[in-house]
Amino acid sequence: MARKHRSGAQQRAYKIARRHEQRCQNERFRRTLAELRAHEREIVDQDYELFQQLQREAEVARQAQEEAVRQAQQEATRREEQEEETELDDSDSDKDNNFVLPIGRTRPG
């Protein structure tokens, strides 16, 4: 309705201004979209770096746990061996203490 009252030159000027405004909006949109995509890439890169760091930390923790288990197993084996040696020593000393003494002699101690 407002257009009907404009002259041909005014209508052309309006269309030109309208197209210019549309181009400016499109350019702002493209720029904003490019900025958002760049920001998204930065976030994805940071996420990937954090993921890699967590993987490295998990691997270090896994290795530390394996080492702790290995050391605990070695310690348990060492204790078992010591207990077996102690039992053998005790049974050897029992045998030594149970030998037959010549008549008239007493055990030392």
N, CA, C and O atoms as CSV, one atom per row, in Angstrom:
chain,resi,resn,atom,element,x,y,z
A,1,MET,N,N,0.825,-1.177,0.000
A,1,MET,CA,C,0.000,0.000,0.000
A,1,MET,C,C,0.868,1.239,0.000
A,1,MET,O,O,0.598,2.202,-0.718
A,2,ALA,N,N,1.917,1.208,0.813
A,2,ALA,CA,C,2.809,2.359,0.843
A,2,ALA,C,C,3.567,2.469,-0.464
A,2,ALA,O,O,3.968,3.562,-0.862
A,3,ARG,N,N,3.763,1.360,-1.124
A,3,ARG,CA,C,4.507,1.362,-2.379
A,3,ARG,C,C,3.737,2.090,-3.487
A,3,ARG,O,O,4.334,2.717,-4.363
A,4,LYS,N,N,2.476,2.002,-3.437
A,4,LYS,CA,C,1.682,2.601,-4.505
A,4,LYS,C,C,1.875,4.109,-4.576
A,4,LYS,O,O,1.707,4.706,-5.639
A,5,HIS,N,N,2.220,4.719,-3.472
A,5,HIS,CA,C,2.372,6.165,-3.447
A,5,HIS,C,C,3.773,6.608,-3.797
A,5,HIS,O,O,4.038,7.808,-3.865
A,6,ARG,N,N,4.698,5.648,-4.028
A,6,ARG,CA,C,6.072,6.010,-4.369
A,6,ARG,C,C,6.200,6.131,-5.879
A,6,ARG,O,O,5.491,5.488,-6.654
A,7,SER,N,N,7.121,6.973,-6.247
A,7,SER,CA,C,7.404,7.094,-7.681
A,7,SER,C,C,8.310,5.952,-8.097
A,7,SER,O,O,8.804,5.226,-7.234
A,8,GLY,N,N,8.543,5.768,-9.374
A,8,GLY,CA,C,9.404,4.711,-9.883
A,8,GLY,C,C,10.813,4.836,-9.347
A,8,GLY,O,O,11.423,3.827,-8.994
A,9,ALA,N,N,11.353,6.050,-9.274
A,9,ALA,CA,C,12.709,6.277,-8.769
A,9,ALA,C,C,12.770,5.933,-7.286
A,9,ALA,O,O,13.751,5.353,-6.821
A,10,GLN,N,N,11.742,6.284,-6.554
A,10,GLN,CA,C,11.708,5.976,-5.127
A,10,GLN,C,C,11.643,4.469,-4.906
A,10,GLN,O,O,12.284,3.932,-4.003
A,11,GLN,N,N,10.861,3.798,-5.743
A,11,GLN,CA,C,10.753,2.344,-5.620
A,11,GLN,C,C,12.092,1.680,-5.906
A,11,GLN,O,O,12.500,0.756,-5.202
A,12,ARG,N,N,12.784,2.164,-6.964
A,12,ARG,CA,C,14.101,1.592,-7.276
A,12,ARG,C,C,15.083,1.859,-6.137
A,12,ARG,O,O,15.849,0.974,-5.756
A,13,ALA,N,N,15.063,3.057,-5.604
A,13,ALA,CA,C,15.961,3.398,-4.492
A,13,ALA,C,C,15.637,2.527,-3.272
A,13,ALA,O,O,16.540,2.065,-2.575
A,14,TYR,N,N,14.355,2.311,-3.025
A,14,TYR,CA,C,13.938,1.463,-1.906
A,14,TYR,C,C,14.436,0.033,-2.106
A,14,TYR,O,O,14.963,-0.577,-1.176
A,15,LYS,N,N,14.269,-0.507,-3.331
A,15,LYS,CA,C,14.722,-1.864,-3.618
A,15,LYS,C,C,16.235,-1.980,-3.464
A,15,LYS,O,O,16.743,-2.962,-2.922
A,16,ILE,N,N,16.950,-0.958,-3.950
A,16,ILE,CA,C,18.416,-0.969,-3.825
A,16,ILE,C,C,18.805,-0.947,-2.352
A,16,ILE,O,O,19.676,-1.708,-1.931
A,17,ALA,N,N,18.171,-0.089,-1.572
A,17,ALA,CA,C,18.473,0.005,-0.140
A,17,ALA,C,C,18.121,-1.309,0.560
A,17,ALA,O,O,18.851,-1.785,1.430
A,18,ARG,N,N,17.003,-1.872,0.165
A,18,ARG,CA,C,16.571,-3.140,0.767
A,18,ARG,C,C,17.568,-4.254,0.448
A,18,ARG,O,O,17.937,-5.027,1.332
A,19,ARG,N,N,18.009,-4.341,-0.820
A,19,ARG,CA,C,19.002,-5.357,-1.194
A,19,ARG,C,C,20.320,-5.126,-0.460
A,19,ARG,O,O,20.969,-6.070,-0.012
A,20,HIS,N,N,20.700,-3.860,-0.346
A,20,HIS,CA,C,21.943,-3.542,0.371
A,20,HIS,C,C,21.842,-4.001,1.829
A,20,HIS,O,O,22.765,-4.616,2.364
A,21,GLU,N,N,20.722,-3.696,2.452
A,21,GLU,CA,C,20.511,-4.110,3.844
A,21,GLU,C,C,20.532,-5.633,3.960
A,21,GLU,O,O,21.102,-6.179,4.904
A,22,GLN,N,N,19.913,-6.315,3.004
A,22,GLN,CA,C,19.898,-7.778,3.013
A,22,GLN,C,C,21.316,-8.321,2.859
A,22,GLN,O,O,21.690,-9.273,3.545
A,23,ARG,N,N,22.109,-7.724,1.963
A,23,ARG,CA,C,23.504,-8.160,1.795
A,23,ARG,C,C,24.301,-7.945,3.080
A,23,ARG,O,O,25.097,-8.796,3.476
A,24,CYS,N,N,24.083,-6.814,3.719
A,24,CYS,CA,C,24.788,-6.536,4.980
A,24,CYS,C,C,24.405,-7.560,6.047
A,24,CYS,O,O,25.263,-8.061,6.774
A,25,GLN,N,N,23.113,-7.865,6.135
A,25,GLN,CA,C,22.668,-8.872,7.098
A,25,GLN,C,C,23.283,-10.230,6.777
A,25,GLN,O,O,23.735,-10.945,7.672
A,26,ASN,N,N,23.297,-10.578,5.490
A,26,ASN,CA,C,23.895,-11.850,5.082
A,26,ASN,C,C,25.379,-11.890,5.434
A,26,ASN,O,O,25.885,-12.902,5.919
A,27,GLU,N,N,26.066,-10.783,5.187
A,27,GLU,CA,C,27.502,-10.727,5.496
A,27,GLU,C,C,27.730,-10.841,7.000
A,27,GLU,O,O,28.638,-11.553,7.428
A,28,ARG,N,N,26.923,-10.153,7.812
A,28,ARG,CA,C,27.042,-10.266,9.270
A,28,ARG,C,C,26.774,-11.704,9.706
A,28,ARG,O,O,27.466,-12.242,10.571
A,29,PHE,N,N,25.763,-12.316,9.097
A,29,PHE,CA,C,25.444,-13.705,9.418
A,29,PHE,C,C,26.620,-14.615,9.066
A,29,PHE,O,O,27.008,-15.468,9.864
A,30,ARG,N,N,27.189,-14.430,7.868
A,30,ARG,CA,C,28.328,-15.265,7.454
A,30,ARG,C,C,29.517,-15.079,8.392
A,30,ARG,O,O,30.174,-16.047,8.775
A,31,ARG,N,N,29.785,-13.829,8.756
A,31,ARG,CA,C,30.901,-13.540,9.657
A,31,ARG,C,C,30.669,-14.194,11.022
A,31,ARG,O,O,31.563,-14.830,11.579
A,32,THR,N,N,29.466,-14.027,11.542
A,32,THR,CA,C,29.131,-14.627,12.834
A,32,THR,C,C,29.225,-16.147,12.759
A,32,THR,O,O,29.742,-16.790,13.672
A,33,LEU,N,N,28.726,-16.713,11.674
A,33,LEU,CA,C,28.787,-18.156,11.491
A,33,LEU,C,C,30.239,-18.629,11.424
A,33,LEU,O,O,30.587,-19.647,12.022
A,34,ALA,N,N,31.081,-17.901,10.705
A,34,ALA,CA,C,32.503,-18.262,10.616
A,34,ALA,C,C,33.162,-18.181,11.992
A,34,ALA,O,O,33.965,-19.043,12.350
A,35,GLU,N,N,32.823,-17.142,12.764
A,35,GLU,CA,C,33.385,-17.006,14.111
A,35,GLU,C,C,32.928,-18.160,15.005
A,35,GLU,O,O,33.718,-18.716,15.767
A,36,LEU,N,N,31.659,-18.509,14.904
A,36,LEU,CA,C,31.144,-19.623,15.707
A,36,LEU,C,C,31.808,-20.938,15.320
A,36,LEU,O,O,32.131,-21.754,16.183
A,37,ARG,N,N,32.009,-21.140,14.030
A,37,ARG,CA,C,32.672,-22.371,13.589
A,37,ARG,C,C,34.119,-22.417,14.063
A,37,ARG,O,O,34.609,-23.472,14.466
A,38,ALA,N,N,34.809,-21.269,14.014
A,38,ALA,CA,C,36.191,-21.221,14.506
A,38,ALA,C,C,36.218,-21.519,16.002
A,38,ALA,O,O,37.080,-22.258,16.477
A,39,HIS,N,N,35.280,-20.947,16.734
A,39,HIS,CA,C,35.196,-21.193,18.173
A,39,HIS,C,C,34.893,-22.668,18.438
A,39,HIS,O,O,35.460,-23.274,19.347
A,40,GLU,N,N,34.001,-23.233,17.642
A,40,GLU,CA,C,33.677,-24.652,17.783
A,40,GLU,C,C,34.920,-25.514,17.543
A,40,GLU,O,O,35.153,-26.480,18.269
A,41,ARG,N,N,35.719,-25.166,16.525
A,41,ARG,CA,C,36.954,-25.922,16.255
A,41,ARG,C,C,37.912,-25.825,17.436
A,41,ARG,O,O,38.551,-26.810,17.804
A,42,GLU,N,N,38.013,-24.636,18.029
A,42,GLU,CA,C,38.882,-24.469,19.204
A,42,GLU,C,C,38.411,-25.375,20.343
A,42,GLU,O,O,39.217,-26.038,20.996
A,43,ILE,N,N,37.112,-25.392,20.568
A,43,ILE,CA,C,36.565,-26.225,21.648
A,43,ILE,C,C,36.811,-27.699,21.363
A,43,ILE,O,O,37.191,-28.450,22.262
A,44,VAL,N,N,36.598,-28.120,20.122
A,44,VAL,CA,C,36.832,-29.520,19.755
A,44,VAL,C,C,38.304,-29.869,19.959
A,44,VAL,O,O,38.627,-30.939,20.474
A,45,ASP,N,N,39.200,-28.957,19.551
A,45,ASP,CA,C,40.635,-29.197,19.739
A,45,ASP,C,C,40.980,-29.316,21.222
A,45,ASP,O,O,41.741,-30.198,21.619
A,46,GLN,N,N,40.414,-28.420,22.041
A,46,GLN,CA,C,40.666,-28.476,23.483
A,46,GLN,C,C,40.124,-29.771,24.074
A,46,GLN,O,O,40.777,-30.406,24.902
A,47,ASP,N,N,38.929,-30.157,23.644
A,47,ASP,CA,C,38.351,-31.416,24.128
A,47,ASP,C,C,39.247,-32.590,23.766
A,47,ASP,O,O,39.460,-33.489,24.580
A,48,TYR,N,N,39.770,-32.582,22.548
A,48,TYR,CA,C,40.625,-33.686,22.112
A,48,TYR,C,C,41.916,-33.717,22.930
A,48,TYR,O,O,42.387,-34.784,23.323
A,49,GLU,N,N,42.486,-32.526,23.182
A,49,GLU,CA,C,43.699,-32.462,24.005
A,49,GLU,C,C,43.418,-32.993,25.410
A,49,GLU,O,O,44.222,-33.746,25.961
A,50,LEU,N,N,42.290,-32.606,25.985
A,50,LEU,CA,C,41.924,-33.098,27.318
A,50,LEU,C,C,41.703,-34.605,27.298
A,50,LEU,O,O,42.101,-35.309,28.226
A,51,PHE,N,N,41.070,-35.095,26.245
A,51,PHE,CA,C,40.846,-36.532,26.105
A,51,PHE,C,C,42.178,-37.273,26.055
A,51,PHE,O,O,42.350,-38.294,26.722
A,52,GLN,N,N,43.121,-36.756,25.262
A,52,GLN,CA,C,44.436,-37.397,25.179
A,52,GLN,C,C,45.141,-37.364,26.528
A,52,GLN,O,O,45.765,-38.346,26.931
A,53,GLN,N,N,45.042,-36.225,27.233
A,53,GLN,CA,C,45.665,-36.111,28.548
A,53,GLN,C,C,45.055,-37.134,29.514
A,53,GLN,O,O,45.777,-37.789,30.266
A,54,LEU,N,N,43.740,-37.265,29.492
A,54,LEU,CA,C,43.084,-38.246,30.360
A,54,LEU,C,C,43.506,-39.666,30.007
A,54,LEU,O,O,43.684,-40.502,30.892
A,55,GLN,N,N,43.667,-39.937,28.720
A,55,GLN,CA,C,44.133,-41.269,28.314
A,55,GLN,C,C,45.534,-41.528,28.854
A,55,GLN,O,O,45.821,-42.616,29.353
A,56,ARG,N,N,46.412,-40.517,28.753
A,56,ARG,CA,C,47.782,-40.686,29.275
A,56,ARG,C,C,47.752,-40.908,30.780
A,56,ARG,O,O,48.445,-41.787,31.292
A,57,GLU,N,N,46.952,-40.117,31.491
A,57,GLU,CA,C,46.857,-40.269,32.942
A,57,GLU,C,C,46.283,-41.634,33.315
A,57,GLU,O,O,46.732,-42.252,34.281
A,58,ALA,N,N,45.307,-42.101,32.568
A,58,ALA,CA,C,44.730,-43.420,32.837
A,58,ALA,C,C,45.771,-44.508,32.602
A,58,ALA,O,O,45.825,-45.485,33.350
A,59,GLU,N,N,46.591,-44.351,31.579
A,59,GLU,CA,C,47.640,-45.341,31.297
A,59,GLU,C,C,48.676,-45.347,32.420
A,59,GLU,O,O,49.123,-46.410,32.850
A,60,VAL,N,N,49.057,-44.163,32.893
A,60,VAL,CA,C,50.015,-44.079,34.001
A,60,VAL,C,C,49.423,-44.741,35.245
A,60,VAL,O,O,50.109,-45.490,35.940
A,61,ALA,N,N,48.151,-44.464,35.521
A,61,ALA,CA,C,47.492,-45.066,36.689
A,61,ALA,C,C,47.411,-46.584,36.544
A,61,ALA,O,O,47.624,-47.316,37.510
A,62,ARG,N,N,47.104,-47.053,35.338
A,62,ARG,CA,C,47.023,-48.497,35.100
A,62,ARG,C,C,48.382,-49.149,35.327
A,62,ARG,O,O,48.476,-50.206,35.952
A,63,GLN,N,N,49.436,-48.509,34.814
A,63,GLN,CA,C,50.779,-49.060,35.001
A,63,GLN,C,C,51.173,-49.059,36.477
A,63,GLN,O,O,51.787,-50.010,36.962
A,64,ALA,N,N,50.817,-47.986,37.186
A,64,ALA,CA,C,51.125,-47.915,38.615
A,64,ALA,C,C,50.378,-49.011,39.375
A,64,ALA,O,O,50.930,-49.627,40.287
A,65,GLN,N,N,49.142,-49.248,39.000
A,65,GLN,CA,C,48.361,-50.304,39.654
A,65,GLN,C,C,48.975,-51.672,39.367
A,65,GLN,O,O,49.089,-52.507,40.264
A,66,GLU,N,N,49.367,-51.897,38.121
A,66,GLU,CA,C,50.006,-53.174,37.774
A,66,GLU,C,C,51.298,-53.360,38.566
A,66,GLU,O,O,51.588,-54.458,39.040
A,67,GLU,N,N,52.074,-52.280,38.706
A,67,GLU,CA,C,53.328,-52.352,39.455
A,67,GLU,C,C,53.044,-52.652,40.924
A,67,GLU,O,O,53.746,-53.451,41.543
A,68,ALA,N,N,52.013,-52.011,41.484
A,68,ALA,CA,C,51.661,-52.264,42.887
A,68,ALA,C,C,51.231,-53.719,43.082
A,68,ALA,O,O,51.599,-54.348,44.074
A,69,VAL,N,N,50.463,-54.246,42.149
A,69,VAL,CA,C,50.037,-55.649,42.239
A,69,VAL,C,C,51.251,-56.560,42.143
A,69,VAL,O,O,51.376,-57.519,42.904
A,70,ARG,N,N,52.144,-56.259,41.209
A,70,ARG,CA,C,53.349,-57.076,41.033
A,70,ARG,C,C,54.193,-57.067,42.310
A,70,ARG,O,O,54.671,-58.110,42.755
A,71,GLN,N,N,54.372,-55.875,42.895
A,71,GLN,CA,C,55.158,-55.779,44.126
A,71,GLN,C,C,54.478,-56.529,45.269
A,71,GLN,O,O,55.145,-57.191,46.064
A,72,ALA,N,N,53.157,-56.426,45.351
A,72,ALA,CA,C,52.430,-57.138,46.410
A,72,ALA,C,C,52.579,-58.647,46.234
A,72,ALA,O,O,52.734,-59.379,47.212
A,73,GLN,N,N,52.533,-59.108,44.991
A,73,GLN,CA,C,52.711,-60.539,44.733
A,73,GLN,C,C,54.123,-60.978,45.096
A,73,GLN,O,O,54.315,-62.045,45.679
A,74,GLN,N,N,55.117,-60.150,44.749
A,74,GLN,CA,C,56.499,-60.480,45.108
A,74,GLN,C,C,56.662,-60.540,46.621
A,74,GLN,O,O,57.314,-61.440,47.149
A,75,GLU,N,N,56.063,-59.575,47.315
A,75,GLU,CA,C,56.154,-59.542,48.775
A,75,GLU,C,C,55.478,-60.775,49.376
A,75,GLU,O,O,56.002,-61.375,50.314
A,76,ALA,N,N,54.321,-61.151,48.839
A,76,ALA,CA,C,53.623,-62.339,49.339
A,76,ALA,C,C,54.461,-63.591,49.094
A,76,ALA,O,O,54.552,-64.462,49.959
A,77,THR,N,N,55.067,-63.680,47.921
A,77,THR,CA,C,55.926,-64.830,47.606
A,77,THR,C,C,57.122,-64.866,48.545
A,77,THR,O,O,57.498,-65.930,49.038
A,78,ARG,N,N,57.724,-63.701,48.795
A,78,ARG,CA,C,58.887,-63.621,49.687
A,78,ARG,C,C,58.499,-64.068,51.097
A,78,ARG,O,O,59.241,-64.811,51.741
A,79,ARG,N,N,57.341,-63.616,51.575
A,79,ARG,CA,C,56.884,-64.013,52.917
A,79,ARG,C,C,56.627,-65.514,52.994
A,79,ARG,O,O,56.990,-66.168,53.972
A,80,GLU,N,N,55.997,-66.051,51.952
A,80,GLU,CA,C,55.745,-67.497,51.932
A,80,GLU,C,C,57.055,-68.268,51.981
A,80,GLU,O,O,57.178,-69.256,52.705
A,81,GLU,N,N,58.036,-67.807,51.202
A,81,GLU,CA,C,59.339,-68.481,51.193
A,81,GLU,C,C,59.999,-68.389,52.567
A,81,GLU,O,O,60.594,-69.357,53.041
A,82,GLN,N,N,59.891,-67.219,53.205
A,82,GLN,CA,C,60.468,-67.058,54.548
A,82,GLN,C,C,59.771,-67.980,55.543
A,82,GLN,O,O,60.422,-68.606,56.379
A,83,GLU,N,N,58.446,-68.061,55.449
A,83,GLU,CA,C,57.703,-68.940,56.357
A,83,GLU,C,C,58.102,-70.393,56.141
A,83,GLU,O,O,58.262,-71.145,57.102
A,84,GLU,N,N,58.263,-70.790,54.875
A,84,GLU,CA,C,58.680,-72.160,54.586
A,84,GLU,C,C,60.075,-72.424,55.140
A,84,GLU,O,O,60.336,-73.489,55.700
A,85,GLU,N,N,60.978,-71.442,54.979
A,85,GLU,CA,C,62.335,-71.598,55.513
A,85,GLU,C,C,62.302,-71.699,57.032
A,85,GLU,O,O,63.013,-72.505,57.631
A,86,THR,N,N,61.460,-70.861,57.646
A,86,THR,CA,C,61.338,-70.886,59.103
A,86,THR,C,C,60.788,-72.228,59.563
A,86,THR,O,O,61.271,-72.799,60.540
A,87,GLU,N,N,59.777,-72.732,58.859
A,87,GLU,CA,C,59.214,-74.040,59.209
A,87,GLU,C,C,60.258,-75.136,59.042
A,87,GLU,O,O,60.364,-76.036,59.875
A,88,LEU,N,N,61.033,-75.053,57.950
A,88,LEU,CA,C,62.083,-76.049,57.733
A,88,LEU,C,C,63.143,-75.955,58.823
A,88,LEU,O,O,63.606,-76.971,59.341
A,89,ASP,N,N,63.522,-74.722,59.167
A,89,ASP,CA,C,64.511,-74.529,60.231
A,89,ASP,C,C,63.987,-75.089,61.551
A,89,ASP,O,O,64.720,-75.741,62.295
A,90,ASP,N,N,62.709,-74.827,61.833
A,90,ASP,CA,C,62.109,-75.332,63.070
A,90,ASP,C,C,62.094,-76.855,63.075
A,90,ASP,O,O,62.407,-77.473,64.093
A,91,SER,N,N,61.736,-77.464,61.955
A,91,SER,CA,C,61.688,-78.928,61.912
A,91,SER,C,C,63.101,-79.499,61.986
A,91,SER,O,O,63.305,-80.560,62.576
A,92,ASP,N,N,64.080,-78.809,61.395
A,92,ASP,CA,C,65.473,-79.258,61.500
A,92,ASP,C,C,65.955,-79.177,62.942
A,92,ASP,O,O,66.617,-80.088,63.440
A,93,SER,N,N,65.615,-78.082,63.604
A,93,SER,CA,C,66.069,-77.940,64.991
A,93,SER,C,C,65.355,-78.941,65.887
A,93,SER,O,O,65.928,-79.410,66.870
A,94,ASP,N,N,64.102,-79.276,65.556
A,94,ASP,CA,C,63.400,-80.316,66.317
A,94,ASP,C,C,64.124,-81.648,66.164
A,94,ASP,O,O,64.294,-82.396,67.127
A,95,LYS,N,N,64.546,-81.929,64.928
A,95,LYS,CA,C,65.279,-83.179,64.703
A,95,LYS,C,C,66.591,-83.179,65.473
A,95,LYS,O,O,66.983,-84.190,66.056
A,96,ASP,N,N,67.266,-82.029,65.467
A,96,ASP,CA,C,68.529,-81.927,66.196
A,96,ASP,C,C,68.307,-82.135,67.689
A,96,ASP,O,O,69.132,-82.743,68.372
A,97,ASN,N,N,67.201,-81.632,68.181
A,97,ASN,CA,C,66.921,-81.746,69.614
A,97,ASN,C,C,66.425,-83.135,70.004
A,97,ASN,O,O,66.390,-83.470,71.189
A,98,ASN,N,N,66.047,-83.934,69.033
A,98,ASN,CA,C,65.487,-85.254,69.333
A,98,ASN,C,C,66.496,-86.392,69.142
A,98,ASN,O,O,66.121,-87.564,69.146
A,99,PHE,N,N,67.748,-86.049,68.980
A,99,PHE,CA,C,68.718,-87.143,68.815
A,99,PHE,C,C,68.953,-87.831,70.162
A,99,PHE,O,O,68.734,-87.249,71.225
A,100,VAL,N,N,69.396,-89.065,70.088
A,100,VAL,CA,C,69.595,-89.873,71.303
A,100,VAL,C,C,70.944,-89.507,71.899
A,100,VAL,O,O,71.970,-89.512,71.220
A,101,LEU,N,N,70.912,-89.191,73.182
A,101,LEU,CA,C,72.151,-88.815,73.863
A,101,LEU,C,C,72.790,-90.051,74.494
A,101,LEU,O,O,72.103,-90.971,74.938
A,102,PRO,N,N,74.080,-90.047,74.518
A,102,PRO,CA,C,74.740,-91.152,75.226
A,102,PRO,C,C,74.333,-91.126,76.705
A,102,PRO,O,O,73.979,-90.076,77.242
A,103,ILE,N,N,74.387,-92.260,77.334
A,103,ILE,CA,C,73.958,-92.383,78.721
A,103,ILE,C,C,74.832,-91.495,79.594
A,103,ILE,O,O,76.056,-91.460,79.472
A,104,GLY,N,N,74.147,-90.778,80.480
A,104,GLY,CA,C,74.853,-89.930,81.415
A,104,GLY,C,C,75.071,-88.513,80.908
A,104,GLY,O,O,75.569,-87.663,81.647
A,105,ARG,N,N,74.716,-88.251,79.691
A,105,ARG,CA,C,74.886,-86.888,79.170
A,105,ARG,C,C,73.528,-86.201,79.093
A,105,ARG,O,O,72.508,-86.856,78.883
A,106,THR,N,N,73.516,-84.911,79.260
A,106,THR,CA,C,72.265,-84.151,79.172
A,106,THR,C,C,72.342,-83.194,77.985
A,106,THR,O,O,73.414,-82.869,77.474
A,107,ARG,N,N,71.199,-82.777,77.591
A,107,ARG,CA,C,71.146,-81.812,76.477
A,107,ARG,C,C,71.649,-80.461,76.938
A,107,ARG,O,O,71.411,-80.039,78.070
A,108,PRO,N,N,72.344,-79.799,76.048
A,108,PRO,CA,C,72.779,-78.442,76.421
A,108,PRO,C,C,71.568,-77.515,76.498
A,108,PRO,O,O,70.586,-77.710,75.782
A,109,GLY,N,N,71.638,-76.527,77.351
A,109,GLY,CA,C,70.614,-75.499,77.382
A,109,GLY,C,C,69.643,-75.718,78.371
A,109,GLY,O,O,68.713,-74.924,78.510
